[in-house]
């Protein structure tokens, strides 16, 4: 037996075990042989050292903090998962950081053939993710658009995003061949009730994965800047209680669609259908988007969140 050890529960013994194990990197068998005790005693002693707080493990990496944020986001908002990337403090937005995190998430799922169809909205975040993906040949996979499109920003609106993702993955794609907003509610209802559009909406709602982005009411939002009908302004929407949009539908601070004509002129999957879909992921970041992100998470409109650490901290602060 090792000399000077009175009890296997003594602090001196526990610290000695912990030092040899965590600092010197010895195995439990090597420690047992050195101290002349059983391996079971070493294993129990290391557990006691941890339980008594004699050992504190610190990870000197910002990625460790990101893992903590992920766990807290899941608990706070009842999510299935969260992914937190590291924000580029020198960037004006989170498109690059969140796009990279989204690409990593997609790579993992594609590697295990997790999805037969992927629904997409639009935005630079998704476009950045597409550029980061490895090219594949997945002819059985279909990419579907979740909303109508715009005549500007073709590279990152829903038409371009669906086509670009499909090309990158060697997949098929289909879109809603219509503007995101019609001039009147009657026009929108007539088109949405037609068989081709009805079938496309059904296909979108049945997608195995839906990738969403969101925007606020500032001119940093592509939709506010270039996609709103001429008779609707951001000020109008704010007065009606909107904090931002999801799939072109403007929501209040509780994540409910506002009572405004624009929400009855939109072409796309209704936000009310999102909770029942198989897997809905919101990819968004930026301090200016915190209110609308929080609204959507609070309303249960997304099952998972991909964001950056700055946004995650702000979401958890309130």
Secondary structure as the mmCIF struct_conf table of DSSP 4:
data_model
#
loop_
_struct_conf.conf_type_id
_struct_conf.id
_struct_conf.beg_label_comp_id
_struct_conf.beg_label_asym_id
_struct_conf.beg_label_seq_id
_struct_conf.end_label_comp_id
_struct_conf.end_label_asym_id
_struct_conf.end_label_seq_id
TURN_TY1_P TURN_TY1_P1 UNK A 3 UNK A 4
TURN_TY1_P TURN_TY1_P2 UNK A 8 UNK A 9
HELX_RH_AL_P HELX_RH_AL_P1 UNK A 11 UNK A 18
HELX_RH_PI_P HELX_RH_PI_P1 UNK A 19 UNK A 23
BEND BEND1 UNK A 24 UNK A 24
HELX_RH_AL_P HELX_RH_AL_P2 UNK A 28 UNK A 35
TURN_TY1_P TURN_TY1_P3 UNK A 36 UNK A 36
HELX_RH_AL_P HELX_RH_AL_P3 UNK A 39 UNK A 51
TURN_TY1_P TURN_TY1_P4 UNK A 52 UNK A 53
BEND BEND2 UNK A 61 UNK A 61
HELX_RH_AL_P HELX_RH_AL_P4 UNK A 62 UNK A 77
TURN_TY1_P TURN_TY1_P5 UNK A 78 UNK A 78
BEND BEND3 UNK A 80 UNK A 80
STRN STRN1 UNK A 81 UNK A 85
HELX_LH_PP_P HELX_LH_PP_P1 UNK A 86 UNK A 87
TURN_TY1_P TURN_TY1_P6 UNK A 89 UNK A 90
BEND BEND4 UNK A 91 UNK A 94
HELX_RH_AL_P HELX_RH_AL_P5 UNK A 95 UNK A 111
TURN_TY1_P TURN_TY1_P7 UNK A 112 UNK A 113
BEND BEND5 UNK A 116 UNK A 116
STRN STRN2 UNK A 117 UNK A 120
HELX_RH_AL_P HELX_RH_AL_P6 UNK A 124 UNK A 132
BEND BEND6 UNK A 133 UNK A 133
HELX_LH_PP_P HELX_LH_PP_P2 UNK A 134 UNK A 135
TURN_TY1_P TURN_TY1_P8 UNK A 139 UNK A 140
STRN STRN3 UNK A 142 UNK A 145
BEND BEND7 UNK A 146 UNK A 146
STRN STRN4 UNK A 147 UNK A 147
STRN STRN5 UNK A 149 UNK A 149
BEND BEND8 UNK A 151 UNK A 152
TURN_TY1_P TURN_TY1_P9 UNK A 154 UNK A 156
BEND BEND9 UNK A 157 UNK A 157
HELX_RH_AL_P HELX_RH_AL_P7 UNK A 158 UNK A 169
TURN_TY1_P TURN_TY1_P10 UNK A 170 UNK A 170
STRN STRN6 UNK A 172 UNK A 174
BEND BEND10 UNK A 178 UNK A 178
STRN STRN7 UNK A 179 UNK A 179
BEND BEND11 UNK A 180 UNK A 180
STRN STRN8 UNK A 181 UNK A 181
BEND BEND12 UNK A 183 UNK A 184
HELX_RH_AL_P HELX_RH_AL_P8 UNK A 185 UNK A 193
BEND BEND13 UNK A 194 UNK A 194
HELX_RH_AL_P HELX_RH_AL_P9 UNK A 195 UNK A 205
TURN_TY1_P TURN_TY1_P11 UNK A 206 UNK A 206
BEND BEND14 UNK A 208 UNK A 208
STRN STRN9 UNK A 209 UNK A 212
STRN STRN10 UNK A 214 UNK A 215
BEND BEND15 UNK A 217 UNK A 218
TURN_TY1_P TURN_TY1_P12 UNK A 219 UNK A 220
BEND BEND16 UNK A 221 UNK A 221
HELX_RH_AL_P HELX_RH_AL_P10 UNK A 222 UNK A 222
HELX_RH_PI_P HELX_RH_PI_P2 UNK A 223 UNK A 227
BEND BEND17 UNK A 228 UNK A 228
TURN_TY1_P TURN_TY1_P13 UNK A 230 UNK A 231
HELX_RH_AL_P HELX_RH_AL_P11 UNK A 234 UNK A 239
TURN_TY1_P TURN_TY1_P14 UNK A 240 UNK A 241
STRN STRN11 UNK A 244 UNK A 246
TURN_TY1_P TURN_TY1_P15 UNK A 247 UNK A 248
STRN STRN12 UNK A 249 UNK A 251
TURN_TY1_P TURN_TY1_P16 UNK A 253 UNK A 254
BEND BEND18 UNK A 255 UNK A 255
HELX_LH_PP_P HELX_LH_PP_P3 UNK A 256 UNK A 256
STRN STRN13 UNK A 257 UNK A 257
HELX_LH_PP_P HELX_LH_PP_P4 UNK A 258 UNK A 258
BEND BEND19 UNK A 259 UNK A 259
HELX_RH_3T_P HELX_RH_3T_P1 UNK A 261 UNK A 264
BEND BEND20 UNK A 265 UNK A 265
STRN STRN14 UNK A 266 UNK A 266
STRN STRN15 UNK A 268 UNK A 268
HELX_RH_3T_P HELX_RH_3T_P2 UNK A 271 UNK A 276
BEND BEND21 UNK A 277 UNK A 278
STRN STRN16 UNK A 280 UNK A 283
HELX_RH_3T_P HELX_RH_3T_P3 UNK A 287 UNK A 289
HELX_RH_AL_P HELX_RH_AL_P12 UNK A 290 UNK A 298
TURN_TY1_P TURN_TY1_P17 UNK A 299 UNK A 300
BEND BEND22 UNK A 303 UNK A 303
STRN STRN17 UNK A 304 UNK A 308
HELX_RH_AL_P HELX_RH_AL_P13 UNK A 309 UNK A 317
#
